Amino acid sequence: MQRRAELALPQREQYYVCFSSSAGESTDASLPPPFWRLVRRPRPHPLSLPLTLLTHTETYTVPLSPSLLPSCRSQGIGLWIMVKSHYIRAGRLVRILRGPRQDRVGVIVDIVDANRVLVENPEDAKMWRHVQNLKNVEPLKYCVSVGRNCSTKALKDALDSSKALEKYAKTRTAARVEAKKACAASTDFERYQLRVARRSRAYWARKVFDEKDAKAPVSWHKVALKRMQKKAAKMDSTEGAKKRMQKAIAARKAKK
């Protein structure tokens, strides 16, 4: 029976770790202890990320600490660390995925339990302090420095000083959400105007590229066509290809 000790990593960082020997990475679990490898679970919990240490006899779940690095280096074991920074914590900006508050942005004020968080946004009238399921939020890369269960005034001051909402508004995700809202609220005539504008833009872009392609291939399809023609000409220059082409031309003439 395998032994398993559950020790979660610190809440501030989540690690994706892989051990390998100096001879190269191995996935063989029957190797002796110097060749242990450290892997993570397929679907880790969002609040903690245990790491599983596989040996030839037992399986452990251990935390990764800085003191582990010198011992790994002395044993000739390579260590690769990639930090995932979008962890769930107080002060993390999240986007609501579904429901009446879909695509609205809030800040995690407190963690209720393993499945729910407390979210609030003082700048949005409909994002008062309420509970959201972790499956219904998308952690963003922005975070403000607030304590757990802070007051609304402290949260507003932190948002104003960090300008996290303004930074998020400049991202592609925010632009896509705003375009989606504008398209949903537009009238039939506005959507018709948008379609006409897209056709006009495509026409003028195609006209400019055609004029440029007449002198030298500039557009990606002309460049790809020239590359393909060059490759085909190289293949058609062989004796076998010439015979096949002559045979095909003769067959086409005979059919006429």
C-alpha positions, 0 to 999 in steps of 0.5 A: 500500500502506498504511503501518501503525506499531504503537504500543500505548497505555500499559498503565495506560489504554485510550482510545476516541477520535474526532476531528472538525472544528469543522463536525461529526464526519465519517466521510469518509476522503478529507478532508485532514489537518486532518480526520483522525479517530482510531478504534479497532480492532473487537476490540482486544487486552486487554493493549494498545489501539492507535489507528488514525489515518486520512488520505486516503492512509495509515493509522497506528496511534499512541498518544494522549499528553497533548501531542496535546491542545494541537495538536488544539485549535489545529487546531480538532479536537475530542477526546472521551476515555472511559477504560476502567478494567477493563484487564488488569494485575497486581492486577486482580480477575477472576471465573472464567467456566467450569470447576471454579473457575466464579464464583470470584474471584481476583487477577491476579498476573502476565501470562504472555503475550498469552493467559494470566495468573497468578491467585491468591486467598489467601482461597480454598483452591481458588484457588491460584496457577495459569494462566488463559486471558484468555477465561475471566476477567472483569475486575472494577472492583476492583484492589489495589496489588501488583507483578508476581509478588508473594508470597502474603503480600504479596497477602494483606496488600494484599487485607486493607488494600484490602478489595476482596473485601468490596466485591465481595461487596456487588455485584449480580454477587456476590449473583446468583452466591450466589443461583445457588449456593444454588438449585443446592444447595437441595432440592425442598422448599426450592424449593417453599417459595420458589415458595409465598413468591413466590406469596404476595408477588405476591398481597399486592402485587396486593391492595395495589395494587388497593386503591390503584388504586380511589382513584387509579391508582398501579400502572404498568399502571393509569397506562399504561391511563389514559394510553391511554384519554385518548389514545383518547378524544381520537382518538374525539372526531373526527367521522370516529371517531364515524361509524366507531363508530356504523357498527360498533355498528350492524353488531354489532346487525344481526348479533345 
